[in-house]
């Protein structure tokens, strides 16, 4: 319970209203858990954008979120277009396969 007697689960909705976060009609208000997901994806995207060693930093994000291992943090990641583009940009180019129609022989 908060000092005002509100259940803690209701506090994010109150804070969201005070922060100017509008809830579209027919949608539920953001939850604390939603903010954790957003934080995780935003952090990961920023690391990719900054050229950081994302694999080396994942344990830091995991610990910050209170997880015991990075595997527990993977569930927080959502495939946003920017994140996918940044991650794909780090992949090596596909090998050229001449005479096989682009398929490995």
PyMOL commands that set and color helices and strands:
alter all, ss='L'
color gray80, all
select helices_A, chain A and resi 8-18+32-49+54-64+70-76+81-88
alter helices_A, ss='H'
color red, helices_A
deselect
rebuild
show_as cartoon
